[in-house]
């Protein structure tokens, strides 16, 4: 079996490459390194079942694949942290629109299964809690997060259009906050920021009063869920939440990280971010029923693995 993975050298994409190789797949990875690094897959480059191409998915054509005919396409290329997609606003909109269409056209040519990495951001600042897949969301179409939220919503819509028009096997994953090794030191996400600040003996920066909530999933749990959703039969047209339903305020998260990293110098409260969702927690009933999946790694345990990674990255 052959799988094409876009965003292959990214935080989640690189773990997906490893997982599919381990399960016996041939993997073709594509990435343009806009928010990723080759080091995440450099240990795979000698694997005879792994091919890697540096390319922007917006320019992807079937000719780039040579004789590789994917059974499954996983479209994971996109800036995904708010700091990144604010920096790369146009690129984010294009990879999730033109990039998604390019992948769908390849899926159409080879009758491949297509799996879209969507996001909990399609729920915006949610008015129902926790969020289940039938909720349509509360998204500001012109705010600073819209370049990501609306582009992912477009990605979902065009994927479902191919499902309805061409009967392609389309699957959509709404990924909630995920963390672990291979996050970038400066990607701006809350867990990487707090850990790096604490390790450097700085104050942890909280935007607003820290009462906003998030639910954090360790990357190995997410990857297992993605693998099952991508490989199980009879899931065409399904949309699924994957994430950890344990919900924490950002202030609680800061306190846990300060306990685990005693060098932290306390908290600095900064102005709140525009359109920052107040609450976020996945309802994972559907994933439990369809995939017999739920996260196993508790927050403190996952943070310990992640702190080890950042210590190595910072050479501490
Ligand atoms: N956040 C924070 N300090 C930081 C980075 C983020 O207080 O240094 C907050 C941010 O305002 C948001 C939450 O942490 O409420 C999660 O932010 P992140 O960028 O990790 O992802 P998001 O869930 O917003 O996409």
Boltz pocket constraint, residues with backbone or C-beta under 6 A from the ligand:
constraints:
  - pocket:
      binder: B
      contacts: [[A, 80], [A, 81], [A, 82], [A, 83], [A, 177], [A, 188], [A, 189], [A, 190], [A, 191], [A, 193], [A, 194], [A, 205], [A, 206], [A, 207], [A, 208], [A, 212], [A, 213], [A, 214], [A, 250], [A, 273], [A, 276], [A, 277]]
      max_distance: 6.0
